[in-house]
Amino acid sequence: QVQVVESGGGLVQAGGSLTLSCAVSGSTFSVDAIGWYRQVPGGQRELVASINTGTATTYADVVKGRFAISRDSTTSTVYLQMNNLEPSDTAVYYCNVGGYYRANFDYPSNDWGQGTQVTVSS
């Protein structure tokens, strides 16, 4: 079965950087699209960034220029590099494997990780 494990979350000060990792097993990683989502208490899970099987990526407007998504096929790992973090970036970040992404819509699969907490202090 597909296993998705996020890691790398933690507490950082505003303006700092953090890199999240999403380790994937049991899937056709090289051909699966990956999406990073985040969710705040009482809110819905929203797409932050996605990467397709090639180099095509999408980003939410609020993180453009600050976040970067990438993948390493040798380790079946997807990364989310987050720079110039803001308190509004505080959320639980989730990785989704095998969804479908275009510039104007996203369709996540049912393969989610358990999430990793990111907290940005002022």
Backbone torsions as a table, in degrees:
resi	resn	phi	psi	omega
1	GLN	NA	156.1	179.6
2	VAL	-70.4	132.7	175.6
3	GLN	-122.7	134.7	-177.8
4	VAL	-130.8	122.8	-177.1
5	VAL	-129.7	116.3	176.0
6	GLU	-90.9	149.8	176.2
7	SER	-155.6	168.9	175.4
8	GLY	103.8	-5.6	178.7
9	GLY	-69.8	166.9	-179.9
10	GLY	168.8	-166.1	-179.5
11	LEU	-104.3	126.4	178.2
12	VAL	-136.4	158.0	175.9
13	GLN	-84.5	153.3	176.1
14	ALA	-54.2	137.7	-177.1
15	GLY	91.6	-11.2	-179.6
16	GLY	-83.5	-178.0	-177.8
17	SER	-127.7	155.3	179.3
18	LEU	-155.2	143.6	177.5
19	THR	-120.4	124.1	177.6
20	LEU	-96.3	148.4	177.8
21	SER	-121.2	145.8	176.4
22	CYS	-129.5	105.3	179.4
23	ALA	-91.7	128.5	-174.4
24	VAL	-120.8	136.1	174.2
25	SER	-138.5	155.2	177.0
26	GLY	77.6	17.1	179.0
27	SER	-134.1	165.8	174.0
28	THR	-82.7	74.5	-170.3
29	PHE	-53.8	-41.6	-174.5
30	SER	-65.4	-19.8	-179.1
31	VAL	-117.5	6.1	179.1
32	ASP	-95.5	131.2	171.2
33	ALA	-74.1	148.3	-177.2
34	ILE	-125.4	138.4	176.3
35	GLY	-128.0	137.4	170.9
36	TRP	-99.8	126.7	178.2
37	TYR	-120.1	162.5	173.3
38	ARG	-141.6	154.8	-176.3
39	GLN	-144.3	131.8	176.0
40	VAL	-103.8	158.3	179.7
41	PRO	-54.8	129.4	179.5
42	GLY	80.3	-1.4	-178.9
43	GLY	-107.9	174.1	177.9
44	GLN	-93.4	158.1	178.8
45	ARG	-76.7	122.2	-173.8
46	GLU	-121.0	145.5	-179.8
47	LEU	-71.2	132.3	176.2
48	VAL	-101.0	-47.7	-178.3
49	ALA	-159.0	154.7	176.6
50	SER	-141.5	157.6	175.5
51	ILE	-140.0	132.7	179.4
52	ASN	-88.8	-172.7	-176.6
53	THR	-66.3	-24.1	176.2
54	GLY	-96.4	-130.1	-179.1
55	THR	-108.7	-0.1	-178.2
56	ALA	-67.7	132.2	179.7
57	THR	-132.5	157.8	171.2
58	THR	-131.3	153.0	178.4
59	TYR	-140.3	142.8	170.2
60	ALA	-64.8	145.9	-176.7
61	ASP	-55.9	-36.2	-174.9
62	VAL	-71.8	-12.0	179.8
63	VAL	-117.3	-2.3	179.9
64	LYS	-58.8	133.8	-178.8
65	GLY	86.3	-11.1	-179.6
66	ARG	-114.8	-35.4	-177.6
67	PHE	-107.4	152.5	176.3
68	ALA	-142.6	128.7	178.6
69	ILE	-103.5	141.8	179.3
70	SER	-151.0	166.5	179.3
71	ARG	-138.4	149.2	178.6
72	ASP	-124.4	105.0	-176.3
73	SER	-68.9	-24.7	-179.0
74	THR	-68.4	-26.5	179.6
75	THR	-117.0	4.2	-177.7
76	SER	50.5	50.3	-176.4
77	THR	-130.1	137.5	174.6
78	VAL	-111.7	140.4	-178.0
79	TYR	-118.7	151.4	171.0
80	LEU	-128.3	104.0	177.5
81	GLN	-86.5	123.2	-176.1
82	MET	-117.9	119.5	-179.9
83	ASN	-117.5	160.0	178.9
84	ASN	48.3	51.7	-176.2
85	LEU	-64.5	147.0	179.9
86	GLU	-122.0	155.7	177.3
87	PRO	-54.8	-30.7	178.9
88	SER	-69.1	-10.8	175.4
89	ASP	-81.1	-8.0	179.4
90	THR	-60.8	124.4	-177.6
91	ALA	-178.5	171.9	167.2
92	VAL	-90.6	127.0	-177.4
93	TYR	-102.0	131.2	-177.4
94	TYR	-120.3	147.0	176.4
95	CYS	-107.9	135.0	178.8
96	ASN	-123.2	135.4	-174.4
97	VAL	-117.5	128.7	173.4
98	GLY	91.3	18.0	177.0
99	GLY	-79.8	-171.1	-178.2
100	TYR	-131.6	126.2	-171.9
101	TYR	-133.5	136.8	171.3
102	ARG	-135.5	174.6	-175.0
103	ALA	-60.8	-30.7	-173.0
104	ASN	-115.9	7.7	176.2
105	PHE	-161.5	160.6	177.1
106	ASP	-140.8	141.3	178.0
107	TYR	-129.3	93.1	179.6
108	PRO	-70.9	154.9	174.4
109	SER	-85.5	-173.6	176.3
110	ASN	-91.5	5.9	-178.1
111	ASP	-95.9	93.7	-179.1
112	TRP	-113.8	151.8	167.8
113	GLY	-85.1	-178.3	-178.9
114	GLN	-86.6	-9.9	176.9
115	GLY	94.3	156.8	175.7
116	THR	-137.1	134.7	-174.4
117	GLN	-81.6	131.1	173.0
118	VAL	-119.2	123.9	179.1
119	THR	-124.5	125.0	-179.1
120	VAL	-114.4	119.5	-179.1
121	SER	-94.7	156.8	-179.3
122	SER	-74.0	NA	NA
